[in-house]
Amino acid sequence: MPKPSMSDLYLGIDGGGTKCCAVIADAQGVILGRGMGGAANAYQNLTQTQASIIDAATMALHDAGLPVNKMRDLSAGIGLAGVNVPSVFAAMQQWQHGFKKISLTTDLHIACIGAHKTTEGAVIVTGTGSCGYSFVAKQATILGGHGFLLGDQGSGAWMGLEAVKAVLLADDHTGPQTQMSAMLHDYLQVASTMLVDKLSTASSGDYAKISQIVFAAALQQDEVAISIIREGAHYIDLIAERLWQTKPGRMSLIGGLSTYITPWLKPDIVARLSPPLAQPEFGAVMLAMQA
């Protein structure tokens, strides 16, 4: 099989706090190669983000059967967490990247482009964190995304944190008893007295994993777990209603928690949601093509 021409190939990069996904596509949008790199939140670590992009792109080139030295011929669309901060965006724009050219935007923007395969639309992200985003008439609206210590209701990290708080209250008999206590102690393999020590250095990703305990307990009609999910779902409902005011035409719920929280949303909100058409990295490819 002949190797594709580099003159009409595009690189799409989706960089977030835990990983960096890369795809190479031809002019028809056919994916030819995929790659994965490390964390790529440009606000948290600019140098690591740039290294992760190169690593992911290198893997994608290899997967496509293309030599690494052809990286300089790729037109790249790059969506990153953290570049909504102007100084971080400026620093990334000055990066001596080695690609033919780059088009830089936020990870939310490429997620929106991918979800709708067009420049306008809205997405609600419910993963480790939560936020809402719409892009209509060249105007971006961002709601939430403040981190689970300050917000991010309805996210996995927030639910996990709320579950731990509830369990600690139950263990001290200062709050209602919950089945999440036994589940959490078993999951972490610690007694209640050691729970705080175990979680003293936990990351948002660690708390997000605990969110599965909340949904498992809710299936067993645990009232404390149900109240946490309802509070989170109410916040997502509010985000959706606010985003609809921007008249995006189409809205998708994306992220690792989306399947779990959807049944808890208002029926009229769910009825208006549309399934995402493609992954964020494909949105980055489209960004590169448009440039």
Buried (B, 14 or more C-beta within 10 A) or exposed (E): EEEBEBEEBBBBBBBBBBBBBBBBBBEEEEBBBBBBBBBBBBBEBBEBBBBBBBBBBBBBBEBBEBEEEBBEBBBBBBBBBBBBEEEBBEBBEEBEBEBBEBBBBBBBBBBBBBBBBBBBBBBBBBBBBBBBBBBBEEEBBBBBBEEBEEBBBBBBBBBBBBBBEBBBBBBEEEBEBBBBBEBBBEBBEBEBEEBEEBBEEBEBBBBBBBBBBBBBBBEEEBEBBBBBBEBBBBBBBBBBEBBBEBEBBBBBBBBBBBEBBBEBBBEEBBEEBBEBBBBBBBBBBBBBBEE
